[in-house]
Amino acid sequence: MYHGIGRALGMDIPKDGDAENPGENLAHCIREGLAPIHEYDFIHVNTKAPYAAAHAKNPCLKQSVIEALDGASAG
C-alpha cells in the first residue's frame, strides 16, 4: 500500500528486503532512510516484521519482534 501511494505521489520508493533479525533490519533501514535527509521533505520507514509475527499467531514471537524493533529505534 505504501509503495502504491508513494508512486502515485511521485515519491522515490527504495525497497530493502526484510532481514532475518528485525532489529538489525530496522536499524539498517533507519540509517539508509536518514542518509539523504536533506534531499527530501518526508521520509517514511516501514517494517513488516510485527505483521508477520502477528499472522503467525505466536504472541511470544510478536513480543520478541517488538522488543527488537524497540531496541533498534532507541539506538
N, CA, C and O atoms as a Tripos MOL2 file, in Angstrom:
@<TRIPOS>MOLECULE
protein
  300   299    75     0     0
PROTEIN
NO_CHARGES

@<TRIPOS>ATOM
      1 N           0.8160   -1.1800    0.0000 N.3       1 MET1
      2 CA          0.0000    0.0000    0.0000 C.3       1 MET1
      3 C           0.8710    1.2600    0.0000 C.2       1 MET1
      4 O           0.6250    2.1900   -0.7670 O.2       1 MET1
      5 N           1.8920    1.2820    0.8670 N.am      2 TYR2
      6 CA          2.7420    2.4660    0.9470 C.3       2 TYR2
      7 C           3.4650    2.7200   -0.3740 C.2       2 TYR2
      8 O           3.6320    3.8660   -0.7920 O.2       2 TYR2
      9 N           3.8850    1.6550   -1.0130 N.am      3 HIS3
     10 CA          4.6000    1.8100   -2.2850 C.3       3 HIS3
     11 C           3.6730    2.3910   -3.3480 C.2       3 HIS3
     12 O           4.0740    3.2710   -4.1100 O.2       3 HIS3
     13 N           2.4570    1.9080   -3.4000 N.am      4 GLY4
     14 CA          1.4960    2.4050   -4.3820 C.3       4 GLY4
     15 C           1.1540    3.8680   -4.1670 C.2       4 GLY4
     16 O           1.1040    4.6410   -5.1230 O.2       4 GLY4
     17 N           0.9230    4.2510   -2.9340 N.am      5 ILE5
     18 CA          0.6200    5.6540   -2.6210 C.3       5 ILE5
     19 C           1.8180    6.5320   -2.9460 C.2       5 ILE5
     20 O           1.6680    7.5960   -3.5460 O.2       5 ILE5
     21 N           2.9990    6.0920   -2.5540 N.am      6 GLY6
     22 CA          4.2120    6.8600   -2.8280 C.3       6 GLY6
     23 C           4.4410    7.0450   -4.3140 C.2       6 GLY6
     24 O           4.7680    8.1440   -4.7640 O.2       6 GLY6
     25 N           4.2690    5.9710   -5.0830 N.am      7 ARG7
     26 CA          4.4320    6.0660   -6.5360 C.3       7 ARG7
     27 C           3.4120    7.0290   -7.1330 C.2       7 ARG7
     28 O           3.7440    7.8330   -8.0030 O.2       7 ARG7
     29 N           2.1720    6.9440   -6.6630 N.am      8 ALA8
     30 CA          1.1210    7.8230   -7.1830 C.3       8 ALA8
     31 C           1.4310    9.2900   -6.8870 C.2       8 ALA8
     32 O           1.0270   10.1750   -7.6420 O.2       8 ALA8
     33 N           2.1410    9.5460   -5.8010 N.am      9 LEU9
     34 CA          2.5060   10.9080   -5.4330 C.3       9 LEU9
     35 C           3.8440   11.3440   -6.0270 C.2       9 LEU9
     36 O           4.2860   12.4710   -5.8050 O.2       9 LEU9
     37 N           4.4890   10.4520   -6.7810 N.am     10 GLY10
     38 CA          5.7530   10.7900   -7.4170 C.3      10 GLY10
     39 C           6.9530   10.6960   -6.4890 C.2      10 GLY10
     40 O           7.9830   11.3180   -6.7470 O.2      10 GLY10
     41 N           6.8340    9.9260   -5.4130 N.am     11 MET11
     42 CA          7.9300    9.7890   -4.4540 C.3      11 MET11
     43 C           8.9160    8.7210   -4.9090 C.2      11 MET11
     44 O           8.5540    7.8010   -5.6440 O.2      11 MET11
     45 N          10.1770    8.8510   -4.4640 N.am     12 ASP12
     46 CA         11.1610    7.7960   -4.6480 C.3      12 ASP12
     47 C          10.8200    6.6810   -3.6620 C.2      12 ASP12
     48 O          10.5360    6.9390   -2.4920 O.2      12 ASP12
     49 N          10.8530    5.4450   -4.1440 N.am     13 ILE13
     50 CA         10.4800    4.3150   -3.2970 C.3      13 ILE13
     51 C          11.6110    3.2860   -3.2960 C.2      13 ILE13
     52 O          11.5420    2.3010   -4.0310 O.2      13 ILE13
     53 N          12.6500    3.4990   -2.4840 N.am     14 PRO14
     54 CA         13.6690    2.4510   -2.3930 C.3      14 PRO14
     55 C          13.1230    1.3130   -1.5420 C.2      14 PRO14
     56 O          12.4350    1.5520   -0.5500 O.2      14 PRO14
     57 N          13.4220    0.0910   -1.9190 N.am     15 LYS15
     58 CA         12.9310   -1.0550   -1.1640 C.3      15 LYS15
     59 C          14.1110   -1.8780   -0.6900 C.2      15 LYS15
     60 O          15.0070   -2.2160   -1.4640 O.2      15 LYS15
     61 N          14.0970   -2.1940    0.5850 N.am     16 ASP16
     62 CA         15.1380   -3.0030    1.1830 C.3      16 ASP16
     63 C          14.4770   -4.2790    1.6870 C.2      16 ASP16
     64 O          13.4490   -4.2170    2.3610 O.2      16 ASP16
     65 N          15.0460   -5.4150    1.3760 N.am     17 GLY17
     66 CA         14.4570   -6.6780    1.8080 C.3      17 GLY17
     67 C          14.4680   -6.8450    3.3100 C.2      17 GLY17
     68 O          15.2900   -6.2460    4.0030 O.2      17 GLY17
     69 N          13.5630   -7.6510    3.8090 N.am     18 ASP18
     70 CA         13.4970   -7.9270    5.2370 C.3      18 ASP18
     71 C          14.6040   -8.9090    5.6130 C.2      18 ASP18
     72 O          14.7570   -9.9550    4.9820 O.2      18 ASP18
     73 N          15.3650   -8.5700    6.6330 N.am     19 ALA19
     74 CA         16.4600   -9.4190    7.0920 C.3      19 ALA19
     75 C          15.9500  -10.4080    8.1270 C.2      19 ALA19
     76 O          14.8110  -10.3210    8.5870 O.2      19 ALA19
     77 N          16.8000  -11.3330    8.4770 N.am     20 GLU20
     78 CA         16.4670  -12.3520    9.4750 C.3      20 GLU20
     79 C          16.1850  -11.7250   10.8410 C.2      20 GLU20
     80 O          15.2610  -12.1460   11.5370 O.2      20 GLU20
     81 N          16.9700  -10.7300   11.2210 N.am     21 ASN21
     82 CA         16.8310  -10.0830   12.5250 C.3      21 ASN21
     83 C          16.0630   -8.7740   12.3510 C.2      21 ASN21
     84 O          16.5800   -7.8440   11.7310 O.2      21 ASN21
     85 N          14.8410   -8.6770   12.8830 N.am     22 PRO22
     86 CA         14.0380   -7.4700   12.6640 C.3      22 PRO22
     87 C          14.6620   -6.2020   13.2400 C.2      22 PRO22
     88 O          14.5080   -5.1240   12.6640 O.2      22 PRO22
     89 N          15.3600   -6.3140   14.3640 N.am     23 GLY23
     90 CA         16.0020   -5.1370   14.9570 C.3      23 GLY23
     91 C          17.1190   -4.6120   14.0800 C.2      23 GLY23
     92 O          17.2170   -3.4090   13.8400 O.2      23 GLY23
     93 N          17.9700   -5.5210   13.5990 N.am     24 GLU24
     94 CA         19.0590   -5.1200   12.7050 C.3      24 GLU24
     95 C          18.5120   -4.5500   11.4020 C.2      24 GLU24
     96 O          19.0420   -3.5760   10.8690 O.2      24 GLU24
     97 N          17.4530   -5.1630   10.8990 N.am     25 ASN25
     98 CA         16.8450   -4.6920    9.6580 C.3      25 ASN25
     99 C          16.3050   -3.2690    9.8270 C.2      25 ASN25
    100 O          16.5300   -2.4160    8.9690 O.2      25 ASN25
    101 N          15.5990   -3.0120   10.9220 N.am     26 LEU26
    102 CA         15.0560   -1.6770   11.1480 C.3      26 LEU26
    103 C          16.1760   -0.6610   11.3220 C.2      26 LEU26
    104 O          16.1050    0.4350   10.7660 O.2      26 LEU26
    105 N          17.2080   -1.0090   12.0850 N.am     27 ALA27
    106 CA         18.3340   -0.0890   12.2730 C.3      27 ALA27
    107 C          18.9750    0.2530   10.9310 C.2      27 ALA27
    108 O          19.3140    1.4090   10.6790 O.2      27 ALA27
    109 N          19.1400   -0.7500   10.0720 N.am     28 HIS28
    110 CA         19.6990   -0.5270    8.7340 C.3      28 HIS28
    111 C          18.7950    0.4080    7.9200 C.2      28 HIS28
    112 O          19.2760    1.3450    7.2840 O.2      28 HIS28
    113 N          17.4900    0.1460    7.9450 N.am     29 CYS29
    114 CA         16.5440    0.9700    7.1820 C.3      29 CYS29
    115 C          16.5250    2.4150    7.6890 C.2      29 CYS29
    116 O          16.4110    3.3510    6.8970 O.2      29 CYS29
    117 N          16.6330    2.5910    8.9830 N.am     30 ILE30
    118 CA         16.6700    3.9470    9.5430 C.3      30 ILE30
    119 C          17.9310    4.6670    9.0870 C.2      30 ILE30
    120 O          17.8700    5.8250    8.6750 O.2      30 ILE30
    121 N          19.0850    3.9820    9.1570 N.am     31 ARG31
    122 CA         20.3370    4.6000    8.6810 C.3      31 ARG31
    123 C          20.2410    4.9690    7.2090 C.2      31 ARG31
    124 O          20.6280    6.0700    6.8160 O.2      31 ARG31
    125 N          19.7290    4.0570    6.3970 N.am     32 GLU32
    126 CA         19.6040    4.3110    4.9600 C.3      32 GLU32
    127 C          18.5910    5.4270    4.6880 C.2      32 GLU32
    128 O          18.7800    6.2420    3.7850 O.2      32 GLU32
    129 N          17.5240    5.4540    5.4740 N.am     33 GLY33
    130 CA         16.4980    6.4720    5.2910 C.3      33 GLY33
    131 C          16.9650    7.8600    5.6860 C.2      33 GLY33
    132 O          16.5530    8.8510    5.0830 O.2      33 GLY33
    133 N          17.8200    7.9380    6.6900 N.am     34 LEU34
    134 CA         18.2960    9.2410    7.1470 C.3      34 LEU34
    135 C          19.4550    9.7830    6.3200 C.2      34 LEU34
    136 O          19.7350   10.9810    6.3590 O.2      34 LEU34
    137 N          20.1290    8.9200    5.5750 N.am     35 ALA35
    138 CA         21.2810    9.3680    4.7830 C.3      35 ALA35
    139 C          20.9300   10.5310    3.8440 C.2      35 ALA35
    140 O          21.6700   11.5140    3.8020 O.2      35 ALA35
    141 N          19.8310   10.4490    3.0950 N.am     36 PRO36
    142 CA         19.5010   11.5580    2.1850 C.3      36 PRO36
    143 C          18.5300   12.5630    2.8000 C.2      36 PRO36
    144 O          17.7370   13.1640    2.0750 O.2      36 PRO36
    145 N          18.5720   12.7580    4.1020 N.am     37 ILE37
    146 CA         17.5500   13.5540    4.7900 C.3      37 ILE37
    147 C          17.4280   14.9840    4.2520 C.2      37 ILE37
    148 O          16.3470   15.5710    4.3060 O.2      37 ILE37
    149 N          18.5070   15.5420    3.7410 N.am     38 HIS38
    150 CA         18.4450   16.9160    3.2360 C.3      38 HIS38
    151 C          17.8820   16.9970    1.8170 C.2      38 HIS38
    152 O          17.6490   18.0920    1.3040 O.2      38 HIS38
    153 N          17.6650   15.8480    1.1860 N.am     39 GLU39
    154 CA         17.1330   15.8200   -0.1760 C.3      39 GLU39
    155 C          15.6070   15.7170   -0.2060 C.2      39 GLU39
    156 O          14.9930   15.9420   -1.2490 O.2      39 GLU39
    157 N          14.9960   15.3820    0.9200 N.am     40 TYR40
    158 CA         13.5590   15.0990    0.9460 C.3      40 TYR40
    159 C          12.8600   15.8850    2.0540 C.2      40 TYR40
    160 O          13.4690   16.2570    3.0560 O.2      40 TYR40
    161 N          11.5720   16.1250    1.8470 N.am     41 ASP41
    162 CA         10.7460   16.7560    2.8690 C.3      41 ASP41
    163 C          10.1360   15.7200    3.8100 C.2      41 ASP41
    164 O           9.7410   16.0420    4.9310 O.2      41 ASP41
    165 N          10.0650   14.4820    3.3440 N.am     42 PHE42
    166 CA          9.3840   13.4380    4.1130 C.3      42 PHE42
    167 C          10.1000   12.1150    3.8690 C.2      42 PHE42
    168 O          10.4030   11.7710    2.7260 O.2      42 PHE42
    169 N          10.3700   11.3770    4.9360 N.am     43 ILE43
    170 CA         10.9630   10.0420    4.8360 C.3      43 ILE43
    171 C          10.1410    9.1120    5.7200 C.2      43 ILE43
    172 O           9.9150    9.3930    6.8970 O.2      43 ILE43
    173 N           9.6990    8.0060    5.1410 N.am     44 HIS44
    174 CA          8.9020    7.0150    5.8730 C.3      44 HIS44
    175 C           9.6590    5.6960    5.8600 C.2      44 HIS44
    176 O          10.0750    5.2290    4.8000 O.2      44 HIS44
    177 N           9.8390    5.0970    7.0220 N.am     45 VAL45
    178 CA         10.4840    3.7940    7.1420 C.3      45 VAL45
    179 C           9.4520    2.8270    7.7060 C.2      45 VAL45
    180 O           8.8010    3.1210    8.7080 O.2      45 VAL45
    181 N           9.3030    1.6770    7.0640 N.am     46 ASN46
    182 CA          8.2980    0.7030    7.4840 C.3      46 ASN46
    183 C           8.9320   -0.6860    7.5470 C.2      46 ASN46
    184 O           9.8180   -1.0070    6.7560 O.2      46 ASN46
    185 N           8.4790   -1.4930    8.4760 N.am     47 THR47
    186 CA          8.8980   -2.8870    8.5450 C.3      47 THR47
    187 C           7.6620   -3.7650    8.6850 C.2      47 THR47
    188 O           6.7020   -3.4060    9.3670 O.2      47 THR47
    189 N           7.7010   -4.9050    8.0380 N.am     48 LYS48
    190 CA          6.5710   -5.8350    8.0920 C.3      48 LYS48
    191 C           6.7350   -6.8760    9.2020 C.2      48 LYS48
    192 O           5.8670   -7.7300    9.3850 O.2      48 LYS48
    193 N           7.8270   -6.8090    9.9290 N.am     49 ALA49
    194 CA          8.1200   -7.8300   10.9370 C.3      49 ALA49
    195 C           7.0020   -8.0330   11.9580 C.2      49 ALA49
    196 O           6.6600   -9.1830   12.2340 O.2      49 ALA49
    197 N           6.4090   -6.9740   12.5390 N.am     50 PRO50
    198 CA          5.3510   -7.2380   13.5220 C.3      50 PRO50
    199 C           4.0920   -7.8310   12.8910 C.2      50 PRO50
    200 O           3.3740   -8.5920   13.5400 O.2      50 PRO50
    201 N           3.8210   -7.4900   11.6380 N.am     51 TYR51
    202 CA          2.6540   -8.0470   10.9550 C.3      51 TYR51
    203 C           2.8480   -9.5380   10.7230 C.2      51 TYR51
    204 O           1.9380  -10.3350   10.9490 O.2      51 TYR51
    205 N           4.0460   -9.9090   10.2700 N.am     52 ALA52
    206 CA          4.3390  -11.3220   10.0270 C.3      52 ALA52
    207 C           4.2470  -12.1190   11.3260 C.2      52 ALA52
    208 O           3.7190  -13.2310   11.3360 O.2      52 ALA52
    209 N           4.7560  -11.5590   12.4140 N.am     53 ALA53
    210 CA          4.6920  -12.2420   13.7050 C.3      53 ALA53
    211 C           3.2450  -12.3930   14.1710 C.2      53 ALA53
    212 O           2.8830  -13.4190   14.7460 O.2      53 ALA53
    213 N           2.4280  -11.3910   13.9290 N.am     54 ALA54
    214 CA          1.0220  -11.4600   14.3320 C.3      54 ALA54
    215 C           0.2820  -12.5300   13.5300 C.2      54 ALA54
    216 O          -0.5560  -13.2520   14.0710 O.2      54 ALA54
    217 N           0.5940  -12.6250   12.2480 N.am     55 HIS55
    218 CA         -0.0680  -13.6210   11.4050 C.3      55 HIS55
    219 C           0.3590  -15.0410   11.7600 C.2      55 HIS55
    220 O          -0.3490  -16.0000   11.4500 O.2      55 HIS55
    221 N           1.5110  -15.1790   12.4060 N.am     56 ALA56
    222 CA          1.9700  -16.4950   12.8550 C.3      56 ALA56
    223 C           1.1870  -16.9540   14.0870 C.2      56 ALA56
    224 O           1.3040  -18.1040   14.5090 O.2      56 ALA56
    225 N           0.3890  -16.0490   14.6600 N.am     57 LYS57
    226 CA         -0.4270  -16.3320   15.8500 C.3      57 LYS57
    227 C           0.4370  -16.8490   17.0130 C.2      57 LYS57
    228 O           0.0700  -17.7780   17.7330 O.2      57 LYS57
    229 N           1.5970  -16.2020   17.1560 N.am     58 ASN58
    230 CA          2.5280  -16.5830   18.2140 C.3      58 ASN58
    231 C           2.8410  -15.3260   19.0260 C.2      58 ASN58
    232 O           3.7020  -14.5390   18.6350 O.2      58 ASN58
    233 N           2.1500  -15.1310   20.1530 N.am     59 PRO59
    234 CA          2.3500  -13.9050   20.9340 C.3      59 PRO59
    235 C           3.7870  -13.7170   21.4210 C.2      59 PRO59
    236 O           4.2650  -12.5860   21.5040 O.2      59 PRO59
    237 N           4.4720  -14.7980   21.7390 N.am     60 CYS60
    238 CA          5.8710  -14.6720   22.1930 C.3      60 CYS60
    239 C           6.7680  -14.1820   21.0650 C.2      60 CYS60
    240 O           7.6740  -13.3810   21.2940 O.2      60 CYS60
    241 N           6.5190  -14.6610   19.8470 N.am     61 LEU61
    242 CA          7.2760  -14.1930   18.6950 C.3      61 LEU61
    243 C           7.0110  -12.7100   18.4590 C.2      61 LEU61
    244 O           7.9420  -11.9390   18.2250 O.2      61 LEU61
    245 N           5.7440  -12.3110   18.5200 N.am     62 LYS62
    246 CA          5.4250  -10.8980   18.3150 C.3      62 LYS62
    247 C           6.0860  -10.0320   19.3820 C.2      62 LYS62
    248 O           6.5980   -8.9560   19.0740 O.2      62 LYS62
    249 N           6.0790  -10.4860   20.6210 N.am     63 GLN63
    250 CA          6.7300   -9.7320   21.6940 C.3      63 GLN63
    251 C           8.2170   -9.5800   21.4090 C.2      63 GLN63
    252 O           8.7620   -8.4880   21.5730 O.2      63 GLN63
    253 N           8.8780  -10.6400   20.9910 N.am     64 SER64
    254 CA         10.3130  -10.5670   20.7350 C.3      64 SER64
    255 C          10.6210   -9.6450   19.5450 C.2      64 SER64
    256 O          11.6260   -8.9340   19.5450 O.2      64 SER64
    257 N           9.7430   -9.6670   18.5330 N.am     65 VAL65
    258 CA          9.9250   -8.7680   17.3820 C.3      65 VAL65
    259 C           9.7770   -7.3220   17.8190 C.2      65 VAL65
    260 O          10.5930   -6.4770   17.4500 O.2      65 VAL65
    261 N           8.7490   -7.0280   18.5970 N.am     66 ILE66
    262 CA          8.5290   -5.6610   19.0720 C.3      66 ILE66
    263 C           9.6970   -5.1920   19.9400 C.2      66 ILE66
    264 O          10.1320   -4.0460   19.8270 O.2      66 ILE66
    265 N          10.2000   -6.0630   20.7980 N.am     67 GLU67
    266 CA         11.3450   -5.6990   21.6290 C.3      67 GLU67
    267 C          12.5810   -5.4190   20.7730 C.2      67 GLU67
    268 O          13.3290   -4.4830   21.0540 O.2      67 GLU67
    269 N          12.7950   -6.2210   19.7370 N.am     68 ALA68
    270 CA         13.9450   -5.9910   18.8460 C.3      68 ALA68
    271 C          13.8000   -4.6690   18.1110 C.2      68 ALA68
    272 O          14.7720   -3.9270   17.9720 O.2      68 ALA68
    273 N          12.5900   -4.3650   17.6360 N.am     69 LEU69
    274 CA         12.3570   -3.1040   16.9360 C.3      69 LEU69
    275 C          12.5100   -1.9170   17.8850 C.2      69 LEU69
    276 O          13.0550   -0.8790   17.5100 O.2      69 LEU69
    277 N          12.0360   -2.0750   19.0920 N.am     70 ASP70
    278 CA         12.1600   -1.0010   20.0860 C.3      70 ASP70
    279 C          13.6330   -0.7140   20.3740 C.2      70 ASP70
    280 O          14.0500    0.4430   20.4400 O.2      70 ASP70
    281 N          14.4090   -1.7750   20.5430 N.am     71 GLY71
    282 CA         15.8360   -1.6000   20.8090 C.3      71 GLY71
    283 C          16.5500   -0.9270   19.6410 C.2      71 GLY71
    284 O          17.4330   -0.0940   19.8460 O.2      71 GLY71
    285 N          16.1720   -1.2840   18.4280 N.am     72 ALA72
    286 CA         16.7970   -0.7070   17.2400 C.3      72 ALA72
    287 C          16.4370    0.7600   17.0710 C.2      72 ALA72
    288 O          17.2720    1.5640   16.6560 O.2      72 ALA72
    289 N          15.2080    1.1080   17.3870 N.am     73 SER73
    290 CA         14.7810    2.5070   17.1960 C.3      73 SER73
    291 C          15.3100    3.4120   18.2970 C.2      73 SER73
    292 O          15.3880    4.6260   18.1060 O.2      73 SER73
    293 N          15.6720    2.8570   19.4360 N.am     74 ALA74
    294 CA         16.1990    3.6690   20.5350 C.3      74 ALA74
    295 C          17.6780    3.9680   20.3520 C.2      74 ALA74
    296 O          18.1870    4.9480   20.8940 O.2      74 ALA74
    297 N          18.3610    3.1380   19.6010 N.am     75 GLY75
    298 CA         19.7990    3.2820   19.4960 C.3      75 GLY75
    299 C          20.2030    3.9640   18.2600 C.2      75 GLY75
    300 O          21.3950    4.1620   18.0260 O.2      75 GLY75
@<TRIPOS>BOND
     1     1     2 1
     2     2     3 1
     3     3     4 2
     4     3     5 am
     5     5     6 1
     6     6     7 1
     7     7     8 2
     8     7     9 am
     9     9    10 1
    10    10    11 1
    11    11    12 2
    12    11    13 am
    13    13    14 1
    14    14    15 1
    15    15    16 2
    16    15    17 am
    17    17    18 1
    18    18    19 1
    19    19    20 2
    20    19    21 am
    21    21    22 1
    22    22    23 1
    23    23    24 2
    24    23    25 am
    25    25    26 1
    26    26    27 1
    27    27    28 2
    28    27    29 am
    29    29    30 1
    30    30    31 1
    31    31    32 2
    32    31    33 am
    33    33    34 1
    34    34    35 1
    35    35    36 2
    36    35    37 am
    37    37    38 1
    38    38    39 1
    39    39    40 2
    40    39    41 am
    41    41    42 1
    42    42    43 1
    43    43    44 2
    44    43    45 am
    45    45    46 1
    46    46    47 1
    47    47    48 2
    48    47    49 am
    49    49    50 1
    50    50    51 1
    51    51    52 2
    52    51    53 am
    53    53    54 1
    54    54    55 1
    55    55    56 2
    56    55    57 am
    57    57    58 1
    58    58    59 1
    59    59    60 2
    60    59    61 am
    61    61    62 1
    62    62    63 1
    63    63    64 2
    64    63    65 am
    65    65    66 1
    66    66    67 1
    67    67    68 2
    68    67    69 am
    69    69    70 1
    70    70    71 1
    71    71    72 2
    72    71    73 am
    73    73    74 1
    74    74    75 1
    75    75    76 2
    76    75    77 am
    77    77    78 1
    78    78    79 1
    79    79    80 2
    80    79    81 am
    81    81    82 1
    82    82    83 1
    83    83    84 2
    84    83    85 am
    85    85    86 1
    86    86    87 1
    87    87    88 2
    88    87    89 am
    89    89    90 1
    90    90    91 1
    91    91    92 2
    92    91    93 am
    93    93    94 1
    94    94    95 1
    95    95    96 2
    96    95    97 am
    97    97    98 1
    98    98    99 1
    99    99   100 2
   100    99   101 am
   101   101   102 1
   102   102   103 1
   103   103   104 2
   104   103   105 am
   105   105   106 1
   106   106   107 1
   107   107   108 2
   108   107   109 am
   109   109   110 1
   110   110   111 1
   111   111   112 2
   112   111   113 am
   113   113   114 1
   114   114   115 1
   115   115   116 2
   116   115   117 am
   117   117   118 1
   118   118   119 1
   119   119   120 2
   120   119   121 am
   121   121   122 1
   122   122   123 1
   123   123   124 2
   124   123   125 am
   125   125   126 1
   126   126   127 1
   127   127   128 2
   128   127   129 am
   129   129   130 1
   130   130   131 1
   131   131   132 2
   132   131   133 am
   133   133   134 1
   134   134   135 1
   135   135   136 2
   136   135   137 am
   137   137   138 1
   138   138   139 1
   139   139   140 2
   140   139   141 am
   141   141   142 1
   142   142   143 1
   143   143   144 2
   144   143   145 am
   145   145   146 1
   146   146   147 1
   147   147   148 2
   148   147   149 am
   149   149   150 1
   150   150   151 1
   151   151   152 2
   152   151   153 am
   153   153   154 1
   154   154   155 1
   155   155   156 2
   156   155   157 am
   157   157   158 1
   158   158   159 1
   159   159   160 2
   160   159   161 am
   161   161   162 1
   162   162   163 1
   163   163   164 2
   164   163   165 am
   165   165   166 1
   166   166   167 1
   167   167   168 2
   168   167   169 am
   169   169   170 1
   170   170   171 1
   171   171   172 2
   172   171   173 am
   173   173   174 1
   174   174   175 1
   175   175   176 2
   176   175   177 am
   177   177   178 1
   178   178   179 1
   179   179   180 2
   180   179   181 am
   181   181   182 1
   182   182   183 1
   183   183   184 2
   184   183   185 am
   185   185   186 1
   186   186   187 1
   187   187   188 2
   188   187   189 am
   189   189   190 1
   190   190   191 1
   191   191   192 2
   192   191   193 am
   193   193   194 1
   194   194   195 1
   195   195   196 2
   196   195   197 am
   197   197   198 1
   198   198   199 1
   199   199   200 2
   200   199   201 am
   201   201   202 1
   202   202   203 1
   203   203   204 2
   204   203   205 am
   205   205   206 1
   206   206   207 1
   207   207   208 2
   208   207   209 am
   209   209   210 1
   210   210   211 1
   211   211   212 2
   212   211   213 am
   213   213   214 1
   214   214   215 1
   215   215   216 2
   216   215   217 am
   217   217   218 1
   218   218   219 1
   219   219   220 2
   220   219   221 am
   221   221   222 1
   222   222   223 1
   223   223   224 2
   224   223   225 am
   225   225   226 1
   226   226   227 1
   227   227   228 2
   228   227   229 am
   229   229   230 1
   230   230   231 1
   231   231   232 2
   232   231   233 am
   233   233   234 1
   234   234   235 1
   235   235   236 2
   236   235   237 am
   237   237   238 1
   238   238   239 1
   239   239   240 2
   240   239   241 am
   241   241   242 1
   242   242   243 1
   243   243   244 2
   244   243   245 am
   245   245   246 1
   246   246   247 1
   247   247   248 2
   248   247   249 am
   249   249   250 1
   250   250   251 1
   251   251   252 2
   252   251   253 am
   253   253   254 1
   254   254   255 1
   255   255   256 2
   256   255   257 am
   257   257   258 1
   258   258   259 1
   259   259   260 2
   260   259   261 am
   261   261   262 1
   262   262   263 1
   263   263   264 2
   264   263   265 am
   265   265   266 1
   266   266   267 1
   267   267   268 2
   268   267   269 am
   269   269   270 1
   270   270   271 1
   271   271   272 2
   272   271   273 am
   273   273   274 1
   274   274   275 1
   275   275   276 2
   276   275   277 am
   277   277   278 1
   278   278   279 1
   279   279   280 2
   280   279   281 am
   281   281   282 1
   282   282   283 1
   283   283   284 2
   284   283   285 am
   285   285   286 1
   286   286   287 1
   287   287   288 2
   288   287   289 am
   289   289   290 1
   290   290   291 1
   291   291   292 2
   292   291   293 am
   293   293   294 1
   294   294   295 1
   295   295   296 2
   296   295   297 am
   297   297   298 1
   298   298   299 1
   299   299   300 2
@<TRIPOS>SUBSTRUCTURE
     1 MET1         2 RESIDUE 1 A MET
     2 TYR2         6 RESIDUE 1 A TYR
     3 HIS3        10 RESIDUE 1 A HIS
     4 GLY4        14 RESIDUE 1 A GLY
     5 ILE5        18 RESIDUE 1 A ILE
     6 GLY6        22 RESIDUE 1 A GLY
     7 ARG7        26 RESIDUE 1 A ARG
     8 ALA8        30 RESIDUE 1 A ALA
     9 LEU9        34 RESIDUE 1 A LEU
    10 GLY10       38 RESIDUE 1 A GLY
    11 MET11       42 RESIDUE 1 A MET
    12 ASP12       46 RESIDUE 1 A ASP
    13 ILE13       50 RESIDUE 1 A ILE
    14 PRO14       54 RESIDUE 1 A PRO
    15 LYS15       58 RESIDUE 1 A LYS
    16 ASP16       62 RESIDUE 1 A ASP
    17 GLY17       66 RESIDUE 1 A GLY
    18 ASP18       70 RESIDUE 1 A ASP
    19 ALA19       74 RESIDUE 1 A ALA
    20 GLU20       78 RESIDUE 1 A GLU
    21 ASN21       82 RESIDUE 1 A ASN
    22 PRO22       86 RESIDUE 1 A PRO
    23 GLY23       90 RESIDUE 1 A GLY
    24 GLU24       94 RESIDUE 1 A GLU
    25 ASN25       98 RESIDUE 1 A ASN
    26 LEU26      102 RESIDUE 1 A LEU
    27 ALA27      106 RESIDUE 1 A ALA
    28 HIS28      110 RESIDUE 1 A HIS
    29 CYS29      114 RESIDUE 1 A CYS
    30 ILE30      118 RESIDUE 1 A ILE
    31 ARG31      122 RESIDUE 1 A ARG
    32 GLU32      126 RESIDUE 1 A GLU
    33 GLY33      130 RESIDUE 1 A GLY
    34 LEU34      134 RESIDUE 1 A LEU
    35 ALA35      138 RESIDUE 1 A ALA
    36 PRO36      142 RESIDUE 1 A PRO
    37 ILE37      146 RESIDUE 1 A ILE
    38 HIS38      150 RESIDUE 1 A HIS
    39 GLU39      154 RESIDUE 1 A GLU
    40 TYR40      158 RESIDUE 1 A TYR
    41 ASP41      162 RESIDUE 1 A ASP
    42 PHE42      166 RESIDUE 1 A PHE
    43 ILE43      170 RESIDUE 1 A ILE
    44 HIS44      174 RESIDUE 1 A HIS
    45 VAL45      178 RESIDUE 1 A VAL
    46 ASN46      182 RESIDUE 1 A ASN
    47 THR47      186 RESIDUE 1 A THR
    48 LYS48      190 RESIDUE 1 A LYS
    49 ALA49      194 RESIDUE 1 A ALA
    50 PRO50      198 RESIDUE 1 A PRO
    51 TYR51      202 RESIDUE 1 A TYR
    52 ALA52      206 RESIDUE 1 A ALA
    53 ALA53      210 RESIDUE 1 A ALA
    54 ALA54      214 RESIDUE 1 A ALA
    55 HIS55      218 RESIDUE 1 A HIS
    56 ALA56      222 RESIDUE 1 A ALA
    57 LYS57      226 RESIDUE 1 A LYS
    58 ASN58      230 RESIDUE 1 A ASN
    59 PRO59      234 RESIDUE 1 A PRO
    60 CYS60      238 RESIDUE 1 A CYS
    61 LEU61      242 RESIDUE 1 A LEU
    62 LYS62      246 RESIDUE 1 A LYS
    63 GLN63      250 RESIDUE 1 A GLN
    64 SER64      254 RESIDUE 1 A SER
    65 VAL65      258 RESIDUE 1 A VAL
    66 ILE66      262 RESIDUE 1 A ILE
    67 GLU67      266 RESIDUE 1 A GLU
    68 ALA68      270 RESIDUE 1 A ALA
    69 LEU69      274 RESIDUE 1 A LEU
    70 ASP70      278 RESIDUE 1 A ASP
    71 GLY71      282 RESIDUE 1 A GLY
    72 ALA72      286 RESIDUE 1 A ALA
    73 SER73      290 RESIDUE 1 A SER
    74 ALA74      294 RESIDUE 1 A ALA
    75 GLY75      298 RESIDUE 1 A GLY
